[in-house]
């Protein structure tokens, strides 16, 4: 039952020791405050890092030809390695683990015009599956399809920034024409992709781009996804590809500069492991800070019991039960820790909300704390408050009236 007299007595005791209560409560509030801030900052950093992966499918492998650094079969180093369409076909047809695949043929700072509007943008020659490998959102029209690639059509998909600069008067520029390197390209779609500067790109069938620039079959990059394939199999697949490419392109398989292979899933897994460690460290520091505060509460309650030994003895002499003494001391500890902890919790959440309102920063986005964690922290406070008052309360409950009355 709710005992109004007991609550009034606890509040009177707290009010008589304002400084001591404040310092004790502050240590608890500071512990919860720091835990919330550290968790929120960790989440903000994690969100920022993960946003770098948002533009790409996580389970992707990127292969980029480089320059040899070792002699091989009588050939000198510093030879430029060339990737071609036949390599794309081999990977696409011979590995069932490959889910989506696209080559790339890039041209940077290409001059483009639409009417009297001009600009320079990156031109990416791609296969139809490129949209599955990166997080493009088609806002208008469609993306490049297989028939566009097979027939080397002069069609183009433009980024939103390209549309805003070259087609400012067209909310939907589909079926308008864009002039690139003297040729007219029909705009078939508009994509939105801010993660890797995709807003400033235009996307053309790779076969069209290769014909337009030297009628070549070269590729600047090969990208493919591996679906649900497990990490170990992807690693062995990459080794098989190194062997294949080294035999076809004539370079030492151990030459790391001849072919650059980036396993996106490996990097993502590494980042996740790092953040697991960071979160564990944050929880350890936060909990240690809270424990320090709780110990402070326990010590204060021990002092309170010492100061009130005679009072407790009189209570027991008048018939107070050990349980009533126990509940009195524990309730005081619970009130201090719960109220102080709630203040720290709310302060931490408000500060994170304020930081979120300042906008996103590089590598730091949307610092926040999960509601479940906030609830768990509150429950932790109640439990901590109970533990903080338990031992002093047990000592108070064991006080013998005759001993307490002799206490000076």
C-alpha positions in Angstrom: 0.0 0.0 0.0 1.0 3.6 -0.5 2.2 5.0 2.8 1.9 8.8 2.7 3.7 9.2 6.0 6.7 7.1 4.8 7.0 9.2 1.7 6.8 12.4 3.7 9.5 11.2 6.0 11.8 10.3 3.1 11.3 13.7 1.4 12.0 15.4 4.8 15.3 13.4 5.2 16.3 14.3 1.6 15.5 18.0 2.1 17.6 18.1 5.3 20.7 16.9 3.4 20.4 18.9 0.2 24.1 19.1 -0.8 24.8 15.5 0.0 21.7 14.4 -1.9 22.5 16.6 -4.8 26.0 15.3 -5.2 24.8 11.7 -5.0 22.0 12.3 -7.5 24.4 14.1 -9.8 26.8 11.2 -10.0 23.9 8.9 -11.0 22.4 11.4 -13.5 25.9 12.0 -15.0 26.4 8.2 -15.5 23.1 7.8 -17.4 23.7 11.0 -19.3 27.1 9.8 -20.5 25.8 6.4 -21.4 23.0 7.9 -23.5 25.4 10.4 -25.2 28.0 7.7 -25.9 25.5 5.4 -27.3 24.0 8.1 -29.5 27.4 9.3 -30.7 28.3 5.7 -31.5 25.0 5.3 -33.5 25.7 8.6 -35.3 29.2 7.5 -36.3 27.8 4.1 -37.4 25.1 5.7 -39.4 27.7 8.0 -41.1 29.9 5.1 -42.0 27.0 2.9 -43.2 25.8 5.7 -45.4 29.0 5.3 -47.4 27.8 1.7 -48.2 24.2 2.9 -49.0 25.1 3.6 -52.6 26.2 0.0 -53.2 24.9 -3.5 -52.7 26.8 -4.8 -49.7 27.6 -8.1 -51.2 29.5 -6.8 -54.2 32.9 -7.3 -55.7 34.7 -4.5 -57.6 37.5 -5.4 -60.0 39.6 -2.6 -61.5 42.6 -3.2 -63.8 45.8 -1.5 -62.8 49.5 -1.5 -63.7 51.9 -4.4 -63.2 54.6 -4.0 -60.6 56.4 -7.3 -61.2 58.1 -8.9 -64.3 56.2 -11.9 -65.7 57.3 -14.4 -68.3 60.0 -12.1 -69.7 57.7 -9.1 -69.7 58.7 -5.9 -67.9 56.7 -4.3 -65.1 54.7 -1.1 -65.4 52.5 -2.6 -68.1 48.9 -1.4 -68.1 46.5 -4.2 -67.6 43.4 -4.2 -69.9 40.0 -5.6 -69.0 37.7 -6.4 -71.9 34.2 -7.5 -72.7 35.2 -11.2 -73.0 36.2 -11.1 -69.3 32.8 -9.7 -68.4 31.2 -12.6 -70.4 33.3 -15.2 -68.7 32.5 -14.1 -65.2 28.8 -13.7 -66.0 28.5 -17.2 -67.5 30.8 -19.3 -65.4 30.0 -18.5 -61.8 26.6 -19.4 -60.4 27.4 -17.3 -57.3 27.2 -14.1 -59.5 23.8 -12.6 -59.1 24.0 -9.3 -61.0 26.9 -8.1 -63.0 27.9 -5.0 -64.9 30.9 -3.6 -66.7 31.8 0.1 -66.7 33.3 2.3 -69.3 33.9 5.8 -67.9 34.4 9.2 -69.4 34.9 12.1 -67.0 34.0 15.8 -67.5 32.2 15.2 -70.8 30.7 18.3 -72.3 27.0 18.0 -72.7 24.2 20.4 -73.9 20.5 20.6 -74.2 19.3 23.6 -76.2 21.3 26.6 -75.0 22.2 24.9 -71.7 25.7 23.4 -71.3 27.6 21.5 -68.7 30.3 18.9 -68.0 29.4 15.7 -66.3 30.7 12.1 -65.8 29.5 9.6 -68.4 29.1 6.0 -67.3 28.7 3.3 -69.8 26.9 0.4 -68.0 25.0 -2.8 -68.4 21.3 -3.1 -67.4 22.2 -4.8 -64.1 24.1 -1.7 -62.8 20.9 -0.5 -61.2 20.8 -3.6 -59.0 24.4 -3.1 -57.8 23.9 0.5 -56.6 21.0 2.2 -54.8 19.6 4.2 -57.7 16.1 5.4 -57.3 14.5 5.9 -60.7 12.3 9.0 -60.3 11.2 9.4 -63.9 11.0 7.1 -66.8 13.2 4.0 -66.8 16.8 2.7 -66.5 19.0 1.2 -69.2 17.7 -2.2 -70.3 19.2 -5.3 -72.0 17.9 -4.3 -75.4 19.5 -0.9 -75.2 22.9 -2.6 -74.6 22.3 -5.2 -77.3 21.4 -2.7 -80.0 23.8 0.0 -78.8 21.0 2.5 -78.6 21.6 6.2 -78.1 19.6 6.5 -74.9 20.7 8.1 -71.6 19.6 8.1 -68.0 20.5 11.3 -66.2 21.1 12.2 -62.5 18.9 14.7 -60.8 21.6 17.4 -60.7 22.1 17.0 -64.5 18.3 17.5 -65.0 18.3 20.6 -62.8 21.2 22.2 -64.8 20.4 21.2 -68.4 16.6 20.8 -68.2 15.5 23.4 -65.6 12.2 24.0 -67.4 11.2 20.4 -67.6 10.0 18.7 -64.4 10.0 15.4 -66.4 12.7 15.5 -69.1 12.0 12.1 -70.4 11.9 12.0 -74.3 14.0 15.2 -74.4 17.4 15.1 -76.2 20.9 15.5 -74.8 23.9 16.2 -77.0 27.0 14.3 -76.0 30.2 14.3 -78.1 28.3 15.4 -81.1 25.6 12.7 -80.8 22.0 13.2 -79.8 20.8 10.9 -77.0 17.2 10.4 -76.0 16.6 10.9 -72.3 14.7 7.8 -71.0 15.0 8.3 -67.3 16.1 10.3 -64.3 17.8 8.8 -61.2 18.4 10.0 -57.7 21.6 8.7 -56.1 23.4 11.1 -53.7 25.7 8.5 -52.1 28.5 8.5 -54.6 27.9 11.6 -56.6 25.5 9.8 -58.9 23.4 12.9 -59.2 26.0 14.4 -61.5 26.3 11.4 -63.7 24.7 10.3 -66.9 24.3 6.6 -67.7 24.5 5.2 -71.2 24.5 1.6 -72.6 28.1 0.4 -72.3 28.1 -0.8 -75.9 27.1 2.7 -77.1 29.8 4.3 -75.0 32.5 1.9 -76.3 31.5 2.6 -80.0 31.4 6.4 -79.4 34.9 6.5 -77.9 37.2 4.5 -80.3 34.9 1.5 -81.1 36.7 -0.4 -78.3 35.8 -3.4 -76.2 37.8 -2.3 -73.1 36.3 -2.0 -69.7 37.3 0.3 -66.9 35.8 -1.8 -64.1 33.8 -4.9 -63.5 31.2 -5.1 -60.6 29.1 -8.0 -59.6 27.0 -9.1 -56.6 27.1 -12.5 -54.9 23.6 -12.6 -53.3 23.4 -14.8 -50.2 26.7 -16.5 -50.9 28.7 -17.0 -47.7 31.8 -15.0 -47.0 34.3 -17.9 -47.3 32.9 -18.9 -50.8 33.2 -15.3 -52.0 36.8 -15.3 -50.8 37.6 -18.5 -52.7 35.7 -17.1 -55.8 38.0 -14.0 -55.7 41.0 -16.3 -55.7 39.7 -18.2 -58.7 39.2 -14.9 -60.5 42.7 -13.8 -59.7 44.0 -17.0 -61.3 41.8 -16.5 -64.4 42.6 -12.8 -64.9 46.3 -13.3 -64.4 46.4 -16.0 -67.1 44.4 -14.0 -69.6 46.0 -10.6 -68.9 49.5 -12.0 -68.4 50.6 -10.8 -65.0 51.9 -12.4 -61.8 49.0 -13.6 -59.7 50.7 -12.2 -56.6 51.0 -8.7 -58.1 48.6 -6.7 -56.0 48.9 -3.6 -58.3 48.0 -5.4 -61.5 44.4 -5.9 -60.4 42.5 -4.2 -57.6 39.8 -6.3 -56.1 37.5 -4.8 -53.5 35.3 -7.1 -51.6 32.6 -4.8 -50.3 31.2 -7.4 -48.0 34.6 -7.9 -46.3 34.8 -4.2 -45.7 31.3 -4.1 -44.4 31.9 -7.0 -42.1 35.1 -5.4 -40.8 33.2 -2.2 -40.1 30.4 -4.1 -38.3 33.0 -5.9 -36.1 34.6 -2.6 -35.3 31.3 -1.0 -34.2 30.5 -4.1 -32.2 33.7 -3.5 -30.2 32.9 0.2 -30.0 29.4 -0.4 -28.6 30.8 -3.0 -26.1 33.3 -0.4 -24.9 30.7 2.3 -24.7 28.4 0.0 -22.6 31.4 -0.9 -20.4 32.3 2.7 -19.7 28.6 3.7 -19.3 27.9 0.9 -16.9 31.0 1.5 -14.9 30.0 5.2 -14.5 26.6 4.2 -13.4 28.0 1.6 -10.9 30.2 4.4 -9.5 27.1 6.5 -9.0 25.3 3.6 -7.4 28.2 2.9 -5.0 28.0 6.6 -4.1 24.3 6.2 -3.3 25.0 3.1 -1.3 27.7 4.9 0.7 25.4 7.8 1.4 22.7 5.4 2.6 25.2 3.8 4.9 26.0 7.2 6.4 22.3 7.8 6.7 21.8 4.6 8.6 24.7 5.4 10.9 23.2 8.9 11.6 19.8 7.4 12.3 20.9 4.4 14.3 19.2 5.7 17.5 16.1 6.7 15.6 15.9 3.2 14.0 16.4 1.6 17.5 13.5 3.7 18.9 11.3 2.6 15.9 12.0 -1.0 16.6 11.5 -0.6 20.3 8.0 0.9 19.5 7.2 -2.2 17.4 8.5 -1.3 13.9 9.2 -4.5 11.9 12.6 -5.2 10.2 10.6 -5.1 6.9 9.3 -1.6 7.4 12.9 -0.4 8.2 14.2 -2.2 5.2 11.6 -0.7 2.9 12.2 2.8 4.3 15.9 2.8 3.5 15.5 1.1 0.1 12.8 3.4 -1.0 14.9 6.4 -0.3 17.7 5.0 -2.4 15.3 4.0 -5.2 13.9 7.6 -5.3 17.3 9.2 -5.5 18.6 6.9 -8.3 15.4 6.8 -10.3 14.7 10.6 -10.3 18.4 11.4 -10.9 18.7 8.8 -13.6 15.5 10.0 -15.3 16.9 13.5 -15.4 20.2 12.2 -16.9 18.2 10.1 -19.4 16.0 13.0 -20.6 19.0 15.4 -20.7 20.9 13.0 -22.9 18.0 12.5 -25.3 17.4 16.2 -25.6 21.1 16.9 -26.3 21.0 14.2 -29.0 17.9 15.7 -30.5 19.6 19.1 -30.6 22.7 17.6 -32.3 20.4 15.9 -34.9 18.8 19.3 -35.6 22.2 20.7 -36.6 22.2 18.5 -39.7 24.4 15.7 -40.9 28.2 15.9 -40.8 30.6 13.8 -42.8 30.9 10.3 -41.1 28.3 11.4 -38.5 24.6 11.2 -39.1 21.5 11.2 -37.0 22.8 10.4 -33.5 20.0 8.7 -31.7 19.3 6.1 -29.0 16.9 3.2 -29.5 13.7 3.4 -27.4 14.3 -0.1 -26.1 17.7 0.9 -24.9 16.2 3.9 -23.1 13.6 1.7 -21.4 16.3 -0.8 -20.5 18.4 2.0 -19.0 15.4 3.1 -16.9 14.8 -0.4 -15.6 18.6 -0.7 -14.9 18.2 2.4 -12.7 15.4 1.0 -10.7 17.4 -2.2 -10.1 20.5 -0.2 -9.3 18.6 1.9 -6.8 17.3 -1.2 -5.1 20.8 -2.7 -4.9 22.2 0.6 -3.7 19.8 0.6 -0.8 19.7 -3.1 -0.1 22.9 -3.5 2.0 22.4 -0.3 4.1 18.8 -1.3 4.6 19.7 -4.8 5.7 22.2 -3.3 8.2 19.4 -1.0 9.5 17.0 -3.9 9.8 19.4 -5.9 12.0 19.9 -3.0 14.5 19.0 -4.1 18.0 17.0 -1.6 19.9 19.1 -1.9 23.1 22.3 -1.3 21.1 20.9 1.6 19.1 19.6 3.4 22.2 23.2 3.2 23.7 24.7 4.6 20.5 26.2 8.1 20.8 
